[in-house]
Every structure is written in structure tokens, then in C-alpha cells.
Amino acid sequence: MSTTEPVTRRDDVASVLLDGLAGMRSRETFDGMLDHACETVLALGDYRAALLTLYVGDRVGWGTAGDLPPGIKERFRDGYVHGTPEGRRTRRRKLWALRRPGTRIVFIPAGEGPPPSSAFVPSPETTGTWDAEDRLLILCPGLGGVSFADDLFAVLSLDLPTTGDRPDDETFERLAAVEGFLANVAVHVENRLMRERIETSERHNHEILSALPSSVALLDRGGRVLMASPGVGRGAAPELVAGGSLLDVAWPVDVREALEALLEHGLELPPTEAQVELTEGVRDVLLRGAPITREVSPLDEDGAVAVVAIEDVSELRAMQSHLRKSEKLHAIGRLASGVAHDFNNMLTGVIGSLSLAGMEAPEDDPSLRELLHDARAAAERGAVLTRQLQAFARPSEHLDLEPVDVLEVAERVVELLTRTVDPRITIEIEQEQGLPRVIGDERLLEHALIHVGTNACEALAARLRDGEREGDPPCMRIVLAAAERDCPNSGGHPALCVSVTDNGIGMDEWTVGQCWEPFFTCDPTGRHPGIGLTLARSVIVRHGGTVSLKSEPGVGTEFQACLPAAEPGDVRAASSDVAGGRVLVVDDDAAVVSVVCRMLESCGYAAAPVTSGADAITALRDAPGRYRAIVLDYSMPGLNGEEMLRRLSDEGIAVPPVLLSTGDPSRFVGEELDALGVAAYLPKPYRPAALKVALARALA
């Protein structure tokens, strides 16, 4: 604040005010600009204090300079928040009515006009004829004419002239320069705020465009990219927007025509997907575009005519393809689960009958015994395949675990494959001496090895179609070896490594990376669904093992599985010296009941058949303690196996050990069923030996 002699010459006043306008640019804030404006007014040397209030749209700011009470800006802000726009406009209208004619200057002697704001209290000191409550205001409503809306309005309050005189004509003439200065201050502030709003809007637009999965580009009539959003290189392939024209891209014919129609005729480009060949390979690209209205500058021939969003959807389409494959696999699993009960009931009858027939076949008729064995093996492979497909839809932790001699499994697989492949292909087994057994599900392990062996034989057959290799006859080799370090899940115990190698056509690195995917196949005929290796790996992993695959085009492939070996003395099969007594057989399928009864009789038990859960409850209620065990089907109409056991528990009927049987092992839920008396689980279909072992375990 200046309290020196006032500036008197007109050119000096103008110079001070112009310097004040120039100095406003260096102030960083809204209020800072207004403070500088007040300091400039006081620099004229006439007044003790100044307070400037400026309304710009929804923004309001205050500037102060001179001898004012502390916290005056805060008091004004508080009063503004509690006031109303209409109340502020009414007050300004009253002040405007008191202005000096032809000016925007208002002098209000004490006690006249609207009451002063409680926030701005004039100085209590008086000098000469200036009263303590006299008010001198300069109003600036809008940039032209009278406007009391809150779009742009300035009010400058001046307090107690240093001369102590009330304003005369000469003073009003000098204040006219300040009036013009305030109008320019309002314009400067408005421009600053408008620039800040534009910068904020651009920043927000930048942030929004950066977050979009698409790159947004402005195109001229020739398809050249004039400007593109920061998403370029992430939302779309950089090649599409890195200079040049979108029309230079090798689009499909229909996409090119739609793009040309957008650029030349202003026709909207709906969401359109196309594959384009780029440096990184073939990419799936999604385009959509809209014309830009040219009303502002119709003669601007080089300006933007369209905005186009470009999105690289290759990864999205790959995920969708993977999802479709997963859904397809899940659908197959659901289908398998849906028919599993009936299908496995049939297989139970087939496998049980073939097993019994094999036991009764004459020793001197090896041909008949071999036929029965092959028929039973084929039926068991069908049952294993059903169980594997079910595992994809509803995985089950249940495995029919027993000590397995993998060499015997490999010999059966070799015997099967030898009869079905090209006779020019040699299949061999190599094994170390003293190999450990593994604890596992023998049928699942056999089926996994069949899948891997079939894949190897297909690779060898493809090689034969391509022509013989000199000195390298086609061969598949199964190698069994003991290993201690190759199996991370062995817990430090011995492990068994099973390697299947072939010198077939081999696979490149990309194919090796894809071969574990369900339904991935290199067979152009489509005869092989591409699920074998997926199922094989699933079996090995469920047994706590690991798998690896090495391959080289033109050399061959090696599949290696590592399984934890059984510890010495780990024998899961219980002795059969507990055989004898009556077993209740509960199943709604008469054929299954018949064959299971014959199985039990062959194992030394007496069988009592019933075909419903209600009949079983009656039998157990009427003859408590009569049955040593129950072979119970889980899925039955009316009362299923679980509901039947719950009914028995609720009625307090004693339940002997239960062997729960089903064609869908995912229904075995462990703790809940164990609490109802389930002592063992018996997945369908099963052989007499499996039934005998399960009963022995349950009764032991």
C-alpha cells in the first residue's frame, strides 16, 4: 500500500494502471491476481484499504490490500456460502441505482443506501469530512451494459482516503481510470480462468483417452492420421497410425469400402472387425468411425473429416477362443456326467460278467480266455475315458488307489498298440531292474499311457506318409527308470520316470507350447479331437506327478512323466480273510444287482438284493445286525444313496459299513458321507477283485 502523495498527472495514473495489468500475469492464483489489482489501486496513493470481489460464473474470488482487519477474506467467503444468488443480485441492483450518472462509481454517505456488508467494516478513523461509515464502490457488471447475473461482476470497495476528503468531481474523474482498469482486470481474470478450464478439460480428455482400450485418431480426406490419442501402441498396432494413410493398409475389400465411404461421403463406419498382416503377424483389429461436421471451416480442405477408433482385439479374441474351447470341454463333461450313471451301470454288468466268465473259462481253452480278457479290457478303457471326461466337468479327489506295477501296464499298452498301428512301426519297452511300484489308479494310468502312445504312433505314421528315412526305422520306445530327483512331489522318496520317445515328424516350439491345450490338434482330417495329451497330463498331475515334453521337427518327440513311487511295504489291498456273511446290495438297475450278487458269491459272501432305498430301509429296520455290509448305489430314483443314509441316521437304525458306488466319482464328498457310515468308495464299473478288496478294507 502506498500512503505517499497521490499520483496527479493523467499519464502517470495510466502508467501505474498499465503496469498493474502487466503484473497480474505473474500471479499464480485467482485471489493473487485480485490482490495485485488492489495493490495497484492503492499505489495511486489516495486510499487506506481496498477490497475487490469478482464473480466469474460459478467462481468467486477476493483481493485485498492495505490496512484491513485480519481474516477478512475468510469472513467474505463464509458470508458468500450462506447467502443466495438472488440475494446477491438484489443487493447489487440497489447499489447500481446509487451510482454517479454516466459512471459505475457509487459513493454512499453514512446511513444511506443498503446496509454495508458485515464482513467489510470501514476504518473507525475519520479525517476531515470523511465519515467512518461512508462507502466508495466501483461496480463492474459484465463487459458491456448492465448485467446482474453471476456470469461476470466486480465490486471494488475503497476505505478512508488518505486526504480525508469526500470525493469531488476531480476525484470521480480520477476514479474513472480505475473503473476502466477494473473492467480490464475482469477480462484478464476471466481469460486466465478460461485457460485453466481448457487446460483442465484437455487433461481430463487426455486421461480418458489414455484409459480407453481403443486408439482414437483424426483422419483427413486421404485417410492420413492428423492426431491420435495416447493409446496408440497399446490400444492398436502402432503401424496403423504411425504416419501414412489408413487407406495404405491391406484391409479386406468390404472394410476398405466402408472406410472410403466414411472419408469421402461422411457415412458412419459401424463396428467392423478385420484381420490385417502387420510386422508382428496377423492381428485382429476392430474399427469404428464417425464423420466430423465441417460447418465451422467448410473451405479447410486439409482438415480432419472423420474420427476413427482402432482397437487391437487379438488377445480378446484369443481369450474368447480359449473360453469357447473350455465351454466345449465343460459341455462334454456335463454330457458325460449326465449319461455316466446309465453307461457305467451297463459297463458294470459287462465287466462283471466278463470277469466272472474269465474266472470260469476252461484252462485248456486259451483262445476263449484271451477273447474274454480283450473284451473286458476294451470295456474298462471305455469306463476310464468316461471318468476322465467327467473330471473336466466336476473334478473329484477320489482315485481307486492300489499298488501298480507300471511295467505290466506298459506291456498291456504295447500289446494293444502293436495290433492297431502300421506294421512298419516298432514298439519297444526298456526297463531297469528292481523298479518300484507306484500307488495309483491302474486303469487311469493305463489310459494315460495309451493316449501318449497313440500320439507317438500318429507322429510315426505321418513320417511314413512323408517317406522313409534311410537308416532310421520308425520306432516308439517306452523307457521305465527309477529316479529320485526328477519328481518334485516325491517328498525325497524314490520316483518312477516313464518316458515315451519316438522318431516321428516332431513338433516346432509353438506347437509344443499349444499341445497341452484341450482340442488342439495337428491332424488336418479332424479325426483326432486333440484331447489325449490333456487327459494324460491331468491323470499324471492328479497322481502327484509331473510331465514334460521335448520335440524337434524332423527328429522326434520325448514325453516324460515322473510319478512318486510307493514306499517299501506300502500295500493297499487288504487281506480277504474277512470274507463271509451277508451283504445287502442296493441298486435300481436289475442287471447291476444281478451281476454284483454273483460277484459277491464268487468272493465268498451271501448277497441280499433290493432295488430301492425305501426297501433297503425296511430290510435294515426289520433285521438289525443281519448284514455285514451294504453295497449302495448313490444315484437312484426316489431316495438316493445319501438320502437313504440320512433317513437311517434320523431313525436311529444301525448301519453296517457302507460301500458307496456310483458312475460319477465327483459325488463323493468325503467328510459328510463318512459321517453317515460310508467306509469305502467303489466307482463304477468295477471287477470282482475290486469289490472283494473294497469289502475287505471296509470290514477290516
Protein Blocks (a to p, Z undefined) as FASTA:
>chain_A
ZZbdcdfbfklmmmmmmmmmmmmmmpmbfklmmmmmmmmmmmnopafbdcddddehjbcc
dddedjddehklmmmmmmmmmmcfklmmmmmmmmmmmpcehiabdcddehiajdddfklc
cdfbdehjbcfkbccddddehjedjdfbfkbccddddehifklpacdfklmmmmmmmmmm
mmmmmmmmmmmmmmmmmmmmmmmmmmmmmmpmbdcddddfkopafbdcfkgoklpcfklm
ggpjfklpccdfklmmmmmmmmmnopacdddddddddfkoccddddddddddfklmmmlm
kbcfbdcddddfklmmmmmmmmmmmmmmmmmmmmmmmmmmmmmmmmmmmmmmmmmmmmmp
cfklmklmmmmmmmmmmmmmmmmmmmmmmmmmmccfbdcdddddfklmmmmmmmmmmmmm
cfkbccdddddehiacddddfklmmmmmmmmmmmmmmmmmmmmmnopcehiacddddddd
ddfklpmklnopacdddddddfdebpafklmmmmmpghiafbfnlmagolmmmmmmmmmm
mnopacdddddehibccdddddddddehiafbdcfklggcjdddddfblklmmmmmmmmm
mnopacdddfbfklmmmmmmmmghkambdcddfbdghjafklmmmmmmmnopacdddddd
dfblklpghjmmmmnopabdcdddddfklmmmmmmmmmZZ
